[in-house]
Amino acid sequence: MFQAHLKQMVDSIDGGIAGLLMGFDGIAVETYSTPGDGGGVPDINTVGMEFSFLLTQVKKAAESLELGTVHEVTVRTDKLTVLMRLISAEYFVALAVRSDSNFGKGRYLLRVVTPKLQAEIA
């Protein structure tokens, strides 16, 4: 069922490349990628593993600065925008889109899919 939610999220945005449900340990629970080369970007598992470390560091920084809980992190590059939203203390969901895609719609889609994934992961 996880893949169905990821597929719907990715396919609902022009320029959607991939979706991912991953643990902070860097192990993917489920992924979905659109057919094709993704615009020359690395495999979503590789992207997720690298950014899981980044998310862990952001969470630690927010805690040490007493800023509260991190909910969302976005990384924008020339080729790709990766939107990540925390699902729980152990998991996050990510949406990879082309850099010219509708950033706001991507954030909206993440907010919609997060409760569905939370319900299934529990």
C-alpha positions in Angstrom: 0.0 0.0 0.0 2.9 2.4 0.6 3.8 2.3 -3.1 0.3 3.3 -4.1 0.5 6.4 -2.0 4.0 7.3 -3.3 2.9 6.7 -6.9 -0.2 8.9 -6.5 1.9 11.6 -5.0 4.6 11.5 -7.8 2.1 11.2 -10.6 0.0 14.1 -9.4 2.7 16.7 -10.1 4.2 17.7 -13.4 7.9 16.9 -13.3 7.5 14.3 -10.6 10.5 11.9 -10.6 10.3 9.7 -7.6 8.8 9.2 -4.1 10.4 7.4 -1.2 9.5 6.2 2.3 12.7 5.7 4.2 14.0 5.1 7.7 16.6 7.5 9.2 19.0 4.5 9.0 19.1 5.0 5.2 17.1 1.9 4.4 14.2 2.4 2.1 10.8 0.9 3.1 9.3 1.6 -0.3 10.1 3.6 -3.4 8.4 4.6 -6.6 10.1 6.2 -9.7 8.6 7.3 -12.9 9.8 5.5 -16.1 12.8 7.0 -17.7 16.1 8.3 -16.5 14.7 10.9 -14.1 16.4 13.8 -16.0 19.9 12.4 -15.3 19.6 12.4 -11.5 20.8 9.5 -9.3 18.5 6.7 -8.2 16.0 7.7 -5.5 17.5 5.2 -3.1 20.9 6.9 -3.3 19.4 10.3 -2.9 17.4 9.1 0.1 20.4 7.5 1.8 22.5 10.7 1.4 19.7 13.0 2.6 18.7 10.7 5.6 22.1 11.8 7.1 21.3 15.4 6.4 17.9 15.1 8.0 19.4 13.5 11.1 21.8 16.4 11.4 19.0 19.0 11.0 16.9 17.3 13.6 19.9 17.3 16.1 20.6 21.0 15.4 17.0 22.0 16.0 16.9 20.0 19.2 20.2 21.5 20.5 19.0 25.0 19.7 15.6 24.2 21.3 13.7 25.2 18.1 11.2 22.4 18.4 10.5 19.5 16.1 11.6 19.5 12.4 8.7 18.9 10.1 10.0 19.5 6.6 13.2 20.1 4.8 13.7 21.0 1.1 16.9 20.8 -1.0 16.8 22.6 -4.3 19.5 22.1 -6.9 19.9 22.9 -10.6 18.4 19.6 -11.7 16.2 18.5 -8.8 14.1 19.6 -5.8 13.8 17.1 -3.0 11.1 17.8 -0.5 11.2 15.7 2.7 8.7 15.5 5.5 9.1 13.6 8.7 6.5 10.9 9.4 7.8 9.8 12.8 11.0 9.6 14.8 12.1 6.8 12.6 10.8 7.5 9.1 10.5 10.3 6.5 8.8 10.6 3.1 10.5 12.3 0.2 9.3 13.7 -3.2 11.8 14.3 -5.9 10.7 16.7 -8.7 12.4 18.5 -11.6 13.7 21.9 -10.4 11.2 23.7 -12.5 8.2 21.9 -11.0 5.5 23.5 -8.8 7.2 23.6 -5.4 4.0 24.5 -3.6 2.1 21.7 -5.0 4.8 19.3 -4.0 4.6 20.5 -0.4 0.9 20.1 -0.5 1.1 16.6 -1.8 3.5 15.7 1.0 1.2 17.1 3.6 -1.7 15.0 2.2 0.2 11.7 1.9 2.0 11.9 5.3 -1.1 11.0 7.5 -1.9 8.1 5.2 1.7 6.7 5.5 1.6 7.4 9.3 -1.5 5.3 9.7 0.0 2.4 7.8 3.4 2.5 9.4 2.0 2.3 12.9 
